[in-house]
């Protein structure tokens, strides 16, 4: 069989892929992962007892908006990382901007508060458990993202894994926020961001092996 004939036969079975097909599949995988993470959080930690009251306050929505924004950016990062040849910088700089914004808000809020409150604003009551709880809750989401990315075409396994980890950590942080009663912007900027970064590191390590061709 000639090479040209073989190529023609292989090409005859190729079907066009919908432009948004993989993005939609990634969304579905994310939804499944978030549902599993929510079940894990409810069974393990439970909702904060004052959730209905907290949802009427600005600090709750500040934290929710920050983690959700990171999750949205993380989704676009993961989506681009799963496509061969896609540049990640267009989706990466908003991530940096989001972190800078929460850091600026934390600085303003801290400087306006009495100095005697600074330590409690930074450490709260749960700084020792916050980051690793976020990572644990993010695990089901990370697994779902890695399984989906394996069906795509990531050419940089560690970067794709890191993007999946950032997405998983951000979504996991949003879920964890339904339990955590800390509300200071400084606490969120330090410990929530650390949890997301740790999930990104776990994702990069996992991606090195799980997404290797």
C-alpha positions as CSV (number, residue, x, y, z in Angstrom):
1,X,0.0,0.0,0.0
2,X,1.3,3.4,-1.0
3,X,1.7,6.1,1.6
4,X,-0.8,8.4,-0.1
5,X,-3.3,5.7,-0.2
6,X,-2.9,5.0,3.5
7,X,-3.3,8.7,4.3
8,X,-6.5,8.8,2.3
9,X,-7.9,5.8,4.1
10,X,-7.1,7.2,7.5
11,X,-8.5,10.6,6.6
12,X,-11.7,9.1,5.3
13,X,-12.8,8.1,8.8
14,X,-12.0,11.5,10.4
15,X,-15.1,13.4,11.5
16,X,-15.1,17.2,12.2
17,X,-14.9,18.2,15.9
18,X,-17.3,20.8,17.1
19,X,-15.3,24.0,18.0
20,X,-16.7,24.1,21.5
21,X,-17.1,20.4,22.1
22,X,-14.1,20.0,24.4
23,X,-14.9,23.1,26.3
24,X,-18.4,21.9,27.0
25,X,-17.0,18.5,28.0
26,X,-14.5,20.3,30.4
27,X,-17.4,22.2,31.9
28,X,-19.3,18.9,32.5
29,X,-16.3,17.4,34.1
30,X,-15.9,20.4,36.3
31,X,-19.5,20.3,37.4
32,X,-19.1,16.6,38.3
33,X,-15.9,17.4,40.3
34,X,-17.5,20.3,42.1
35,X,-20.5,18.1,43.0
36,X,-18.2,15.5,44.4
37,X,-16.1,18.1,46.3
38,X,-19.4,19.6,47.7
39,X,-20.4,16.2,49.0
40,X,-16.9,15.7,50.5
41,X,-17.1,19.0,52.3
42,X,-20.6,18.5,53.6
43,X,-19.8,15.0,54.9
44,X,-16.5,16.0,56.4
45,X,-16.9,19.6,57.7
46,X,-20.5,20.7,57.1
47,X,-21.8,24.1,56.4
48,X,-21.0,27.0,58.6
49,X,-23.9,27.4,61.1
50,X,-24.4,31.1,60.3
51,X,-24.3,30.7,56.5
52,X,-27.7,32.4,55.9
53,X,-26.6,35.4,57.9
54,X,-23.1,35.5,56.4
55,X,-24.6,35.6,52.9
56,X,-26.0,39.0,53.8
57,X,-22.6,40.5,54.5
58,X,-19.9,42.0,52.2
59,X,-17.0,40.0,53.4
60,X,-18.7,36.7,52.5
61,X,-19.2,37.8,49.0
62,X,-15.7,39.3,48.8
63,X,-14.2,35.9,49.5
64,X,-16.7,34.1,47.2
65,X,-16.1,36.5,44.3
66,X,-12.3,36.1,44.7
67,X,-12.3,32.3,44.6
68,X,-14.9,32.2,41.8
69,X,-12.9,34.7,39.8
70,X,-9.8,32.5,40.2
71,X,-11.9,29.5,39.2
72,X,-13.1,31.2,36.0
73,X,-9.6,32.2,35.1
74,X,-8.3,28.7,36.0
75,X,-10.9,27.2,33.7
76,X,-9.7,29.2,30.7
77,X,-6.1,28.3,31.6
78,X,-7.0,24.6,31.7
79,X,-9.0,24.8,28.5
80,X,-6.1,26.5,26.6
81,X,-3.5,24.2,28.2
82,X,-5.4,21.2,26.8
83,X,-5.0,22.4,23.2
84,X,-1.7,21.9,21.5
85,X,0.1,25.2,20.6
86,X,-2.2,27.5,22.6
87,X,-0.5,30.4,24.4
88,X,-1.2,30.5,28.2
89,X,-0.2,34.0,28.8
90,X,-3.5,35.6,27.7
91,X,-5.3,33.6,30.4
92,X,-2.5,33.8,32.9
93,X,-2.2,37.6,33.4
94,X,-5.8,38.0,34.7
95,X,-4.8,35.4,37.4
96,X,-1.9,37.6,38.5
97,X,-4.2,40.7,38.4
98,X,-6.8,39.0,40.6
99,X,-4.1,38.1,43.2
100,X,-2.8,41.7,43.1
101,X,-6.3,43.0,43.6
102,X,-7.1,40.9,46.7
103,X,-3.6,41.8,48.1
104,X,-4.4,45.5,47.6
105,X,-7.8,45.1,49.3
106,X,-6.2,43.2,52.2
107,X,-3.6,46.0,52.6
108,X,-6.3,48.7,52.6
109,X,-8.5,46.9,55.1
110,X,-5.6,46.1,57.4
111,X,-4.3,49.6,57.5
112,X,-7.7,50.9,58.3
113,X,-8.1,48.5,61.3
114,X,-6.5,49.0,64.7
115,X,-3.0,47.5,64.9
116,X,-4.1,45.2,67.7
117,X,-6.4,43.4,65.2
118,X,-3.8,42.7,62.6
119,X,-2.7,39.4,64.0
120,X,-6.2,38.0,64.2
121,X,-7.0,39.4,60.7
122,X,-4.0,37.4,59.3
123,X,-4.3,34.2,61.3
124,X,-8.0,34.0,62.2
125,X,-8.9,30.8,64.0
126,X,-8.1,28.3,61.2
127,X,-4.9,29.4,59.4
128,X,-3.2,26.0,60.2
129,X,-5.9,24.0,58.5
130,X,-7.3,26.3,55.7
131,X,-4.7,25.6,52.9
132,X,-4.6,21.9,53.2
133,X,-8.4,21.6,53.6
134,X,-8.7,23.4,50.3
135,X,-6.3,21.0,48.7
136,X,-8.2,18.0,50.0
137,X,-11.5,19.3,48.9
138,X,-10.0,20.1,45.5
139,X,-8.9,16.5,44.9
140,X,-12.1,15.3,43.2
141,X,-12.1,18.3,40.9
142,X,-8.5,17.8,40.0
143,X,-9.1,14.2,39.2
144,X,-12.0,15.1,36.9
145,X,-10.0,17.8,35.2
146,X,-7.0,15.5,34.6
147,X,-9.2,12.7,33.2
148,X,-10.8,15.3,30.8
149,X,-7.4,16.8,29.8
150,X,-6.2,13.3,28.9
151,X,-8.8,13.3,26.1
152,X,-7.5,16.6,24.8
153,X,-4.0,17.4,23.4
154,X,-1.8,18.9,26.2
155,X,1.7,19.2,24.9
156,X,3.1,20.6,28.2
157,X,1.9,18.1,30.9
158,X,3.2,20.0,33.9
159,X,1.7,23.3,32.8
160,X,-1.6,21.7,31.9
161,X,-1.6,19.9,35.3
162,X,-0.8,23.2,37.1
163,X,-3.7,24.9,35.3
164,X,-6.0,22.0,36.3
165,X,-4.7,22.3,39.9
166,X,-5.4,26.1,40.0
167,X,-8.9,25.5,38.7
168,X,-9.5,22.7,41.2
169,X,-8.0,24.6,44.0
170,X,-10.1,27.7,43.2
171,X,-13.3,25.8,42.9
172,X,-12.4,23.8,46.0
173,X,-11.7,27.1,47.9
174,X,-15.2,28.3,46.9
175,X,-16.7,25.1,48.2
176,X,-14.7,25.4,51.4
177,X,-15.8,29.0,51.9
178,X,-19.3,27.6,52.6
179,X,-17.8,26.1,55.8
180,X,-15.0,28.6,56.7
181,X,-16.1,31.5,58.9
182,X,-13.0,33.6,58.3
183,X,-13.9,36.8,56.6
184,X,-10.9,39.2,56.7
185,X,-9.5,40.1,53.3
186,X,-5.9,39.5,54.6
187,X,-6.8,36.0,55.7
188,X,-8.3,35.3,52.3
189,X,-5.4,36.8,50.4
190,X,-2.8,34.8,52.3
191,X,-4.3,31.4,53.2
192,X,-6.9,30.9,50.4
193,X,-4.3,31.9,47.8
194,X,-1.8,29.5,49.4
195,X,-4.3,26.7,49.2
196,X,-5.0,27.4,45.5
197,X,-1.2,27.6,44.8
198,X,-0.7,24.3,46.7
199,X,-3.4,22.7,44.6
200,X,-1.7,24.0,41.5
201,X,1.6,22.5,42.6
202,X,-0.1,19.1,43.2
203,X,-1.7,19.4,39.8
204,X,1.6,20.1,38.1
205,X,3.2,17.0,39.7
206,X,0.2,14.9,38.8
207,X,0.1,16.2,35.3
208,X,3.7,15.3,34.7
209,X,2.7,11.7,34.8
210,X,-1.1,11.6,34.1
211,X,-0.9,13.8,31.0
212,X,2.3,12.5,29.5
213,X,1.7,11.1,26.0
